Amino acid sequence: MSAFSDARTIPSGTVLDTDLAIIGGGPAGITLALSLAGKPIRVLMLESGGTSFDDKTQALYDGTQTGVPYTPLNATRQRYLGGGTNHWGGWCRPLDASDFEQRSWVPYSGWPFKKTALDPYYPRAQALVEAGPFDYEAKSQQWVDQYGAPLTLGAGGVYNSWFQFSKMRGSELPTNFGERYAADLKQISNLTALLHANVTNIALTPDAKSVDHLDVATLTGGKFTVKAKHIVLATGGMENVRLLLASNGVMKQGVGNGNDLVGRFFMDNPVPRNTAKLVVFAGPIAPYYPSNQRGDGAIFRAALAVTDDYKRAAHVMDSLTTVENRIELDDFGKAVVATTASALGIDGGDAAAYELGCGMELKPDPDRRLTLISARDALGMPRLNLHMTIGDEDFALYRQTIKELGRQLLAAQTGLIHLDRCSRESWLETMDWGNHHVGTTRMHNDPKQGVVDADLKVHGIGNLFVAGSSTFPTCGASNPTMNLVALALRLADHIKGLFP
């Protein structure tokens, strides 16, 4: 077969044999394939979609919801080569060191390794997502010199930080892994990518200690089998769950679900709009706050982050506050600014006001979960229901962080904050979501607390791994794509060791 083949042309009943099967052609799956290029490992990638959007394939994502309103399940993902990078925003930032820690105030927190385990992989992940030099804090002074000084803040728990943005070569859009790396994938001699190939069952051996084979189907009715020495499941935070739970021929609860953890702890980053107003006494803020700017080979934007020390001391969750549209204050707001400036003994006549937005970290919740329902898709697989939750405490902890930012602004005589959201209802009125699907096959060395171990291997199953942000035990506030690519690079190194 050629590097790219159409599964719809494979005769029913065919058995394909390979060393490694990668289920899913999104950023995690493509990263693995690229990382294993030229190795003495036969790799087969199985992608449900083709190279462009198809409504019949996309309809396989349909599902239902209960609980807090959330984005429709078929609108949060794109089911063709490139996966989540077909419609991502390109925001990149490494997770914080504290995101990996077991935090006493965050139940179920703690990764099985420190951030230092991913640090060697971040520069390569940064290159794959094409977000410019891996600089962030190191190059910030150059950006400041070019565009002006950042907000001056008093000592405290909030600091100026940076996002960098993916930009695909020859485009103004973030890097689409399917489009950007198609040519590279086709040149990999040890890779075959099967498009329009839907894995419908992970068939275990009778003793449930390893995967015997994969059942694969096409929307045109074809069915065939894949036998692989090792398998990586990389279909995203929802479809990883669906396939594991639906594969219940040997383990009745579903593959890897002996402790009823598959599908639990679903997380996303809430993105409430207009959370507060920021007033800067000295006039307009530097342009890298409200919009993306270019400098030193990167596209970047400033944000207001929470220090690790403040998280530990104040027991708040991670968050990243963004400065949004400039606004005009009403008469009350103008009076507040004038009174505050006068009390501080400074001139507030040129004050500029902005709306604030944010990306928040939710506390892990085992009841925020995905489960199978009786409705079936065109392949006969059960669909998913998402039960979404968000706690009042999640909002309260972020308000505490915004209050700390306000205190620091006043201490520096730089500006002030007006909090706009007080009740749960007011938060939910402006709620948006990052559509970051995290946590549903969480990582933990104890099989009673996680679905996969530190090497991303499913507990108790010797040859099955899971890749992607579904393995994150906590989600932090940084966007997951670059971080999951780094984790996939780490997994690729582990897989290389399985084939001496």
C-alpha positions as CSV (number, residue, x, y, z in Angstrom):
1,M,0.0,0.0,0.0
2,S,1.1,3.6,-0.5
3,A,1.6,6.0,2.4
4,F,-2.0,7.2,2.0
5,S,-4.7,4.7,1.2
6,D,-8.5,4.6,1.2
7,A,-9.9,2.0,3.6
8,R,-13.0,1.8,1.5
9,T,-11.0,-0.1,-1.2
10,I,-9.9,-2.8,1.2
11,P,-11.9,-6.1,0.7
12,S,-14.1,-7.1,3.6
13,G,-12.5,-9.9,5.7
14,T,-8.9,-8.6,5.1
15,V,-6.5,-9.0,8.0
16,L,-3.8,-6.3,8.1
17,D,-0.7,-6.9,10.2
18,T,1.6,-4.2,11.6
19,D,3.9,-3.4,14.4
20,L,2.2,-0.3,15.7
21,A,-1.4,0.9,15.0
22,I,-2.2,4.5,15.7
23,I,-5.9,5.1,15.9
24,G,-6.5,8.7,15.0
25,G,-4.9,11.3,12.7
26,G,-5.0,14.4,14.8
27,P,-2.1,16.2,16.4
28,A,-1.1,13.4,18.7
29,G,-1.4,10.7,16.1
30,I,0.5,12.7,13.4
31,T,3.2,13.7,15.9
32,L,3.7,10.0,16.7
33,A,3.9,9.1,13.0
34,L,6.4,11.8,12.3
35,S,8.5,10.9,15.3
36,L,8.7,7.2,14.2
37,A,9.7,8.0,10.6
38,G,12.6,5.8,9.4
39,K,12.5,3.5,12.5
40,P,12.4,-0.3,12.0
41,I,8.7,-0.2,13.0
42,R,5.8,-0.8,10.6
43,V,3.3,1.9,11.5
44,L,-0.3,1.9,10.4
45,M,-2.4,5.1,11.1
46,L,-6.2,4.7,11.0
47,E,-8.1,7.9,10.4
48,S,-11.9,8.0,10.4
49,G,-12.1,10.9,8.0
50,G,-10.5,11.9,4.7
51,T,-8.4,15.0,4.0
52,S,-11.4,17.3,4.1
53,F,-14.7,17.8,5.9
54,D,-17.5,15.3,5.2
55,D,-20.9,15.7,6.9
56,K,-21.6,12.0,7.1
57,T,-18.3,11.3,8.8
58,Q,-18.8,14.4,11.1
59,A,-22.3,13.1,12.1
60,L,-20.6,10.2,13.9
61,Y,-19.8,12.7,16.6
62,D,-23.5,13.4,17.4
63,G,-24.4,13.0,21.1
64,T,-26.5,14.3,23.9
65,Q,-25.9,16.5,27.0
66,T,-27.1,17.0,30.5
67,G,-26.1,19.4,33.2
68,V,-24.6,22.8,32.5
69,P,-25.1,23.9,28.9
70,Y,-22.1,23.0,26.7
71,T,-21.1,23.2,23.1
72,P,-22.9,20.5,21.0
73,L,-20.8,17.4,20.8
74,N,-20.6,17.4,17.0
75,A,-19.5,21.0,16.9
76,T,-16.4,20.7,19.2
77,R,-14.3,18.6,16.9
78,Q,-13.5,18.0,13.3
79,R,-13.4,14.4,12.1
80,Y,-10.8,14.3,9.3
81,L,-7.1,14.3,9.0
82,G,-5.6,16.9,11.3
83,G,-8.3,16.4,14.0
84,G,-8.5,19.3,16.5
85,T,-6.0,21.4,14.5
86,N,-8.5,21.8,11.7
87,H,-10.2,24.5,13.8
88,W,-8.0,25.5,16.7
89,G,-7.1,29.1,17.6
90,G,-3.3,28.5,17.7
91,W,-2.8,29.7,21.4
92,C,0.3,28.1,22.8
93,R,1.9,28.2,26.2
94,P,3.5,25.5,28.3
95,L,1.7,24.3,31.4
96,D,3.0,25.7,34.7
97,A,5.1,23.6,37.1
98,S,2.3,23.7,39.7
99,D,-0.1,22.2,37.2
100,F,1.8,18.9,37.6
101,E,1.8,19.0,41.4
102,Q,-0.5,17.2,43.8
103,R,-2.3,20.2,45.3
104,S,-3.9,19.7,48.7
105,W,-6.8,22.0,47.9
106,V,-7.5,20.2,44.5
107,P,-8.9,16.7,44.9
108,Y,-7.6,14.2,42.4
109,S,-4.7,16.5,41.3
110,G,-1.1,15.5,40.6
111,W,0.6,14.1,37.5
112,P,2.8,11.1,37.9
113,F,5.8,13.1,36.9
114,K,7.0,16.7,37.2
115,K,7.0,19.4,34.4
116,T,10.7,18.7,34.0
117,A,9.8,15.4,32.3
118,L,8.2,17.4,29.5
119,D,10.7,20.2,29.3
120,P,13.0,18.5,26.8
121,Y,10.1,18.0,24.4
122,Y,8.7,21.5,24.4
123,P,11.1,23.0,21.8
124,R,10.2,20.2,19.4
125,A,6.5,20.6,20.1
126,Q,6.8,24.3,19.5
127,A,8.4,23.6,16.2
128,L,5.7,21.2,15.1
129,V,2.9,23.7,15.9
130,E,5.0,26.4,14.2
131,A,4.7,29.0,17.0
132,G,8.1,30.6,16.4
133,P,11.1,30.4,18.7
134,F,10.5,28.7,22.0
135,D,11.0,32.0,23.9
136,Y,8.0,33.1,26.0
137,E,9.4,34.8,29.1
138,A,13.0,34.8,27.8
139,K,12.3,37.1,24.8
140,S,9.7,39.3,26.5
141,Q,12.1,42.2,26.9
142,Q,12.5,42.4,23.1
143,W,8.7,42.6,22.7
144,V,8.6,45.3,25.4
145,D,11.3,47.3,23.7
146,Q,9.3,47.2,20.5
147,Y,5.8,47.9,21.7
148,G,6.0,49.5,25.1
149,A,6.1,48.6,28.8
150,P,3.7,46.1,30.3
151,L,1.3,46.9,33.1
152,T,3.2,47.8,36.3
153,L,1.9,45.6,39.1
154,G,2.6,45.7,42.8
155,A,4.1,42.6,44.4
156,G,1.7,39.8,44.6
157,G,0.2,36.7,43.0
158,V,-0.5,37.9,39.4
159,Y,2.2,38.6,36.8
160,N,2.6,39.5,33.1
161,S,3.0,36.4,30.9
162,W,2.8,35.5,27.2
163,F,1.1,33.4,24.7
164,Q,2.7,32.6,21.4
165,F,0.6,31.6,18.4
166,S,0.8,28.9,15.8
167,K,1.0,30.1,12.2
168,M,1.2,27.7,9.4
169,R,3.8,28.4,6.8
170,G,2.3,30.3,3.9
171,S,-0.9,31.0,5.8
172,E,-2.3,33.4,8.4
173,L,-4.1,30.5,10.1
174,P,-2.8,28.2,12.8
175,T,-1.0,25.1,11.7
176,N,-3.4,22.4,10.4
177,F,-1.5,19.2,11.0
178,G,-3.3,17.3,8.3
179,E,-2.6,19.9,5.6
180,R,0.8,20.9,6.8
181,Y,2.3,17.4,7.3
182,A,0.5,15.4,4.6
183,A,3.5,15.5,2.3
184,D,5.8,14.5,5.1
185,L,3.6,11.6,6.1
186,K,3.5,10.4,2.4
187,Q,7.3,10.3,2.4
188,I,7.6,8.0,5.5
189,S,8.5,4.6,4.1
190,N,7.5,2.7,7.3
191,L,4.1,4.4,7.5
192,T,0.7,3.6,5.9
193,A,-2.1,6.0,6.6
194,L,-5.6,4.5,6.0
195,L,-8.2,7.2,5.6
196,H,-12.0,6.6,6.0
197,A,-11.1,3.8,8.5
198,N,-13.2,3.7,11.6
199,V,-12.1,1.5,14.5
200,T,-15.3,0.1,16.0
201,N,-13.9,-2.4,18.6
202,I,-10.7,-3.0,20.5
203,A,-10.8,-6.8,20.9
204,L,-8.9,-8.1,23.9
205,T,-7.4,-11.5,24.4
206,P,-9.6,-13.8,26.6
207,D,-7.4,-13.0,29.6
208,A,-7.9,-9.2,29.0
209,K,-4.2,-8.7,29.4
210,S,-3.5,-7.4,25.8
211,V,-5.2,-6.3,22.6
212,D,-5.7,-9.2,20.1
213,H,-6.9,-7.1,17.2
214,L,-8.9,-4.1,16.0
215,D,-12.2,-4.3,14.2
216,V,-12.4,-1.6,11.5
217,A,-15.3,-0.5,9.4
218,T,-16.1,2.1,6.7
219,L,-19.3,4.0,6.1
220,T,-19.6,2.1,2.8
221,G,-20.1,-1.2,4.6
222,G,-16.6,-2.6,4.5
223,K,-15.2,-4.5,7.5
224,F,-11.6,-5.7,8.1
225,T,-9.2,-6.5,10.9
226,V,-5.9,-5.0,12.1
227,K,-3.5,-7.0,14.2
228,A,-0.7,-5.0,15.8
229,K,2.0,-5.6,18.4
230,H,1.2,-2.3,20.0
231,I,-1.7,0.2,19.7
232,V,-2.0,3.9,20.5
233,L,-5.5,5.3,20.9
234,A,-5.4,9.0,19.8
235,T,-8.9,10.0,18.8
236,G,-9.5,12.8,21.3
237,G,-10.9,13.3,24.8
238,M,-14.4,12.1,23.8
239,E,-13.9,9.4,21.2
240,N,-11.1,7.7,23.2
241,V,-13.8,7.2,25.8
242,R,-16.5,6.0,23.4
243,L,-14.2,3.4,21.8
244,L,-12.9,2.1,25.2
245,L,-16.4,1.8,26.7
246,A,-18.0,0.3,23.6
247,S,-15.3,-2.4,23.4
248,N,-16.9,-4.6,26.0
249,G,-16.6,-8.1,24.6
250,V,-14.2,-9.3,27.2
251,M,-14.3,-6.5,29.9
252,K,-18.0,-5.9,30.3
253,Q,-17.4,-2.4,31.7
254,G,-15.2,-1.5,28.7
255,V,-11.5,-1.7,28.0
256,G,-9.4,-0.2,30.8
257,N,-12.6,0.5,32.9
258,G,-12.2,-2.0,35.6
259,N,-12.3,0.8,38.2
260,D,-15.1,2.8,36.5
261,L,-12.8,5.7,35.6
262,V,-13.0,5.9,31.8
263,G,-15.1,8.9,30.8
264,R,-15.0,10.5,34.3
265,F,-13.2,13.8,35.1
266,F,-14.1,15.5,31.8
267,M,-12.6,19.0,31.9
268,D,-12.6,22.0,29.7
269,N,-11.4,25.6,30.2
270,P,-14.4,27.8,30.8
271,V,-13.9,31.1,29.0
272,P,-16.4,33.6,30.5
273,R,-16.6,36.9,28.7
274,N,-16.6,40.4,30.2
275,T,-15.7,39.1,33.7
276,A,-14.4,42.5,34.9
277,K,-13.3,46.0,33.7
278,L,-9.7,47.0,33.8
279,V,-8.9,50.8,34.0
280,V,-5.4,51.9,33.3
281,F,-4.8,55.4,34.7
282,A,-2.0,56.4,32.3
283,G,-4.0,55.8,29.1
284,P,-4.0,53.0,26.5
285,I,-2.4,49.8,27.4
286,A,0.5,48.2,25.3
287,P,-1.0,46.8,22.1
288,Y,0.2,43.2,22.8
289,Y,-2.5,42.9,25.5
290,P,-5.8,43.3,23.5
291,S,-4.4,41.9,20.2
292,N,-1.7,39.7,18.7
293,Q,1.6,41.3,17.7
294,R,4.6,40.2,15.8
295,G,8.3,40.3,16.8
296,D,11.4,38.3,16.7
297,G,9.8,35.6,14.5
298,A,6.9,35.0,16.8
299,I,3.2,36.1,17.1
300,F,2.5,36.8,20.7
301,R,0.0,38.3,23.1
302,A,0.3,39.2,26.8
303,A,-1.9,37.7,29.5
304,L,-2.1,38.0,33.3
305,A,-1.1,34.8,34.9
306,V,-1.1,33.4,38.5
307,T,2.2,32.7,40.1
308,D,2.8,29.2,41.4
309,D,3.6,30.5,44.8
310,Y,0.2,32.4,45.0
311,K,-1.7,29.3,43.9
312,R,-0.1,27.3,46.7
313,A,-0.5,30.0,49.3
314,A,-4.1,31.2,48.4
315,H,-5.4,27.8,47.2
316,V,-6.7,29.2,43.9
317,M,-6.9,27.4,40.6
318,D,-4.9,28.3,37.6
319,S,-6.2,31.0,35.2
320,L,-5.0,33.3,32.5
321,T,-6.7,36.7,32.2
322,T,-6.8,38.4,28.9
323,V,-7.4,42.1,28.0
324,E,-10.1,42.4,25.4
325,N,-12.0,45.3,23.8
326,R,-11.5,48.9,24.9
327,I,-14.7,50.4,26.2
328,E,-16.2,53.7,27.3
329,L,-17.0,54.0,31.0
330,D,-20.5,55.2,32.0
331,D,-20.8,58.2,34.4
332,F,-20.6,56.0,37.4
333,G,-17.4,54.4,36.2
334,K,-15.9,57.8,35.4
335,A,-16.7,59.0,38.9
336,V,-15.1,55.9,40.4
337,V,-11.9,56.5,38.4
338,A,-11.7,60.2,39.3
339,T,-12.3,59.5,43.0
340,T,-9.7,56.7,43.1
341,A,-7.1,58.7,41.1
342,S,-7.6,61.6,43.5
343,A,-7.3,59.4,46.5
344,L,-4.0,58.1,45.1
345,G,-2.8,61.5,44.3
346,I,-2.3,60.8,40.6
347,D,-3.8,62.1,37.3
348,G,-6.5,59.8,35.9
349,G,-7.6,62.2,33.1
350,D,-6.2,59.9,30.4
351,A,-7.6,56.7,31.8
352,A,-8.5,53.9,29.4
353,A,-10.9,51.1,30.2
354,Y,-11.0,47.5,28.8
355,E,-13.1,44.4,29.2
356,L,-11.4,41.4,30.7
357,G,-11.8,37.8,29.7
358,C,-10.2,34.6,31.0
359,G,-9.4,31.0,30.6
360,M,-10.1,29.2,33.9
361,E,-9.0,25.8,35.3
362,L,-11.9,23.7,36.7
363,K,-11.4,21.4,39.7
364,P,-11.5,17.7,38.6
365,D,-15.0,16.3,39.2
366,P,-15.7,12.5,38.8
367,D,-19.4,13.3,38.1
368,R,-18.5,15.5,35.1
369,R,-18.4,12.6,32.7
370,L,-19.1,10.9,29.4
371,T,-21.3,7.8,29.2
372,L,-22.7,5.6,26.5
373,I,-26.4,5.9,25.5
374,S,-28.7,3.6,23.6
375,A,-28.7,5.7,20.4
376,R,-26.4,4.4,17.7
377,D,-24.4,6.0,14.9
378,A,-24.2,4.9,11.2
379,L,-21.6,2.3,12.2
380,G,-23.7,0.8,14.9
381,M,-21.7,2.2,17.7
382,P,-23.4,3.7,20.8
383,R,-23.3,7.5,21.0
384,L,-22.2,9.6,24.0
385,N,-23.8,11.7,26.6
386,L,-21.8,14.4,28.3
387,H,-22.9,15.4,31.8
388,M,-21.3,18.8,32.4
389,T,-20.8,20.5,35.7
390,I,-19.1,23.6,37.0
391,G,-19.0,24.5,40.7
392,D,-19.7,27.8,42.4
393,E,-16.3,27.4,43.9
394,D,-14.7,27.5,40.4
395,F,-16.1,31.0,40.0
396,A,-15.3,32.1,43.5
397,L,-11.6,31.1,43.2
398,Y,-11.2,33.1,40.0
399,R,-12.9,36.1,41.6
400,Q,-10.3,35.9,44.3
401,T,-7.5,36.0,41.7
402,I,-9.1,39.1,40.0
403,K,-9.3,40.8,43.4
404,E,-5.6,40.1,43.8
405,L,-4.9,41.7,40.4
406,G,-7.0,44.7,41.5
407,R,-5.0,45.0,44.7
408,Q,-1.7,44.9,42.8
409,L,-2.8,47.6,40.4
410,L,-3.8,49.9,43.2
411,A,-0.6,49.2,45.0
412,A,1.4,50.2,42.0
413,Q,-1.0,53.2,41.3
414,T,-1.4,51.8,37.8
415,G,-5.2,51.2,37.6
416,L,-8.2,49.5,39.1
417,I,-10.5,46.6,38.6
418,H,-14.3,46.5,38.6
419,L,-15.8,43.1,39.0
420,D,-18.8,42.5,36.8
421,R,-19.8,38.9,37.7
422,C,-21.1,38.2,41.2
423,S,-23.8,35.4,40.9
424,R,-23.6,32.0,39.3
425,E,-26.3,33.1,36.8
426,S,-24.3,36.1,35.7
427,W,-21.2,33.9,35.1
428,L,-23.2,31.4,33.0
429,E,-24.8,34.2,31.0
430,T,-21.5,35.0,29.3
431,M,-20.0,31.5,29.4
432,D,-18.0,30.2,26.5
433,W,-15.7,27.2,26.4
434,G,-12.2,26.5,25.1
435,N,-13.4,23.2,23.6
436,H,-10.4,21.5,25.3
437,H,-11.3,17.9,26.0
438,V,-9.2,16.9,29.0
439,G,-9.0,14.2,31.7
440,T,-11.3,11.4,30.6
441,T,-8.6,8.7,30.5
442,R,-6.5,10.3,33.3
443,M,-2.9,9.4,34.1
444,H,-2.0,8.0,37.5
445,N,0.4,5.3,38.6
446,D,-2.4,3.8,40.8
447,P,-4.9,1.9,38.6
448,K,-7.6,2.8,41.1
449,Q,-7.0,6.5,40.4
450,G,-6.1,6.5,36.7
451,V,-6.8,4.8,33.4
452,V,-3.2,5.0,32.1
453,D,0.2,5.0,33.8
454,A,3.0,7.5,33.5
455,D,4.0,5.9,30.1
456,L,0.4,6.3,28.9
457,K,-0.1,2.6,28.9
458,V,-3.6,1.4,29.9
459,H,-3.4,-0.3,33.3
460,G,-3.5,-4.1,33.0
461,I,-3.3,-4.2,29.2
462,G,0.2,-4.8,28.0
463,N,0.1,-3.3,24.5
464,L,-2.4,-0.5,24.6
465,F,-1.5,3.2,25.0
466,V,-3.6,6.4,25.0
467,A,-2.3,9.7,23.6
468,G,-3.7,13.2,23.8
469,S,-5.1,15.5,26.5
470,S,-7.6,12.9,27.7
471,T,-4.6,11.6,29.7
472,F,-4.1,14.9,31.6
473,P,-5.0,14.5,35.3
474,T,-5.7,18.3,35.5
475,C,-6.0,20.8,32.7
476,G,-4.3,24.0,33.9
477,A,-5.2,27.2,32.1
478,S,-2.8,26.9,29.2
479,N,-4.3,25.6,25.9
480,P,-3.6,21.9,25.5
481,T,-2.5,21.4,21.9
482,M,1.2,22.2,22.3
483,N,1.3,20.4,25.6
484,L,-0.3,17.2,24.2
485,V,2.2,17.3,21.3
486,A,5.0,17.4,23.8
487,L,3.5,14.5,25.6
488,A,3.1,12.6,22.3
489,L,6.8,13.1,21.6
490,R,7.6,11.6,25.0
491,L,5.4,8.6,24.2
492,A,7.2,8.2,20.9
493,D,10.5,7.9,22.7
494,H,8.9,5.2,24.9
495,I,7.5,3.3,21.9
496,K,10.9,3.3,20.2
497,G,12.2,1.4,23.2
498,L,9.6,-1.3,22.7
499,F,11.2,-2.3,19.3
500,P,14.9,-2.8,19.9
